[in-house]
């Protein structure tokens, strides 16, 4: 009878266990991996890196703010990948596979938490908008209709790419079902 939030995480390093270790969850935060559910612990299962992740903290905040009683994350991020790389091949297939497992197990995915931008810092930024649009349309074509929470992310090598942040903000404004992320 608990109100459970079901989330799929995707993106690059900060979504995939490349952060600092040391945080332990205080509430009923879980991770879903290979069709099984486990108590959340860093490094989270499913992410490529071997460090810590933000998702335990996000889960605790969702519970402490009475949004959910429990939270489940399925982590699917890859370090150092651009938006173009994440929208195709083995990365995208892993993402889709985990999405389908969550749907099969829980009957829904309450949101996709997307943290990516560092790998696109200072690159041809208009390509980011176009590549995101291709990724978004591919998800729609594959039947993914869960809310998509896009974080504003660009900080890399001690530099913030304000142009990239503006493009990410435009994506939130211009695309249906794309919301401001954590």
FENFENMO-V306465 format. One record per residue. PSI is psi as a letter, one per 40 degrees, with the letter a starting at -180 (NA if undefined). Layout:
# FENFENMO-V306465
psi
PSI
PSI
This chain:
# FENFENMO-V306465
psi
e
i
h
h
h
h
i
h
i
i
a
a
d
e
e
f
f
e
a
i
i
e
h
h
i
e
a
g
h
i
i
h
h
f
f
i
h
i
h
h
i
i
h
i
h
d
i
d
i
e
a
i
i
e
d
d
d
d
d
d
d
d
d
d
e
f
d
i
d
i
h
h
h
h
h
f
i
h
i
f
h
i
d
d
d
e
e
i
a
d
d
d
d
d
d
d
d
d
d
d
d
d
d
d
d
e
e
i
h
e
i
h
h
h
h
i
d
d
e
e
h
e
a
g
d
d
d
d
d
d
d
d
d
d
d
d
d
d
d
d
d
e
e
h
e
i
i
h
h
h
i
h
h
e
h
h
f
f
h
h
g
d
d
d
d
d
d
d
d
d
d
d
d
d
h
h
e
h
i
h
i
NA
